[in-house]
Amino acid sequence: MAVLYHHPLDPHSRFVRLIMGELQMEAELVEENVFERRREFLALNPAGTIPVLVEPDGQVVPGANVIAEYLDETRGLALADRRLLPEDPSGRVEVRRMLNWFHVKFYMEVGEPLLNEKLFKRHATNGAATAPDPGILRAARSNLRYHLHYLGHILHQHNWIAGDRLTYADLAAAAQLSAIDYLGEVDWSADETAKLWYAKLKSRPAFRTLLGDRIRGLLPAGHYTDLDF
Amino acid sequence: MAVLYHHPLDPHSRFVRLIMGELQMEAELVEENVFERRREFLALNPAGTIPVLVEPDGQVVPGANVIAEYLDETRGLALADRRLLPEDPSGRVEVRRMLNWFHVKFYMEVGEPLLNEKLFKRHATNGAATAPDPGILRAARSNLRYHLHYLGHILHQHNWIAGDRLTYADLAAAAQLSAIDYLGEVDWSADETAKLWYAKLKSRPAFRTLLGDRIRGLLPAGHYTDLDF
């Protein structure tokens, strides 16, 4: 069986888990604390980042975007008209543009600061208590409002983020949002269109694994597993 | 003719210029100062980042990696056995892994701090003089030594970064190094293997456009255009 090195609340790992869910691909999940800089893990991926997929034949695939392209090339065609990366160059540009939007811009402006302050800081300091920085939290929350409205704006134009069908772009956005939704950071009342889109995604079988995640010492927000919010 | 919005010393833009050179694809180069947040430019790419490629038919392609995939899909096949992204899934993983290595890790640890401190700070503050932070320069230079040795280590195993032929990985690495080489920041004597590889790349016709760049008020290092260093 394939192995995925991940962290339950890492949005990029969650993105890959959603892809594997859509592909109905089984993999053993191994939790990796990247702050430990484990020698065996660095041998797999010298960049020291998660997620990393290891195939049964030993093929190592590091990085969310690299894994997404790889899974599309090796298994994506089997999804036929439900393929998560469109066939035409223009559609592929749009999906990849939105992937970058969520994996880079959204993550840097919203996900990373919130997750760092509320959770990863603890990993990095080996459990030493460090209080979240209120200025960083405030800035990230303000960025989140802007991003939710942009998402709503896009979803007014078409049913899914990159057009009229589900693609990697939706999975990337949902993965990012789901991680901070666990922290209770998403005010879904701020944008009804975004909320309806997220409810659709949350009801997909692929999402179930994410909803079952529990972090020690950090319970999810009350509505986290509620499919109707 | 296609248009590329870029900055002469932005490594990600340079990567795309190298690809276009290898494809013998002509494009008009338009210099974009992203710190101005020009309304017309944000309409092309809401993320506000360079490079952005605009095709004669109006297709907008934002982001270095997205452009690389797009150019491979639309023009790359014409290169036949000199195609810059290999055909096999495993080869593609390695090229994309190294692309991320240079575009994300190298850029964050070396290129961005050096370019910010020595050049972009000036753009961001609208020309106001701000001295480089010596601590940031020192850390970036120390990271560069580590990266040069890793590059040399890889190039001991095969002639090119991702295997036995030139790929996007080499162009990404060369683009990153060329930008800080302009600043005189690369001590090529630190790794002979890396130096020989860079000399090979520098001699390619695709590289000529980069060697002709001149930034107002900032002359390139003496060896910048010297094909034999």
Interface residues (C-beta under 8 A of the other chain):
Chain A: P46 A47 Q59 V60 V61 P62 G63 N65 V66 E69 Y70 E73 T74 P89 S90 R92 V93 R96 R97 N100 W101 V104 K105 Y150
Chain B: P46 A47 Q59 V60 V61 P62 G63 N65 V66 E69 Y70 E73 T74 P89 S90 R92 V93 R96 R97 N100 W101 K105 Y150
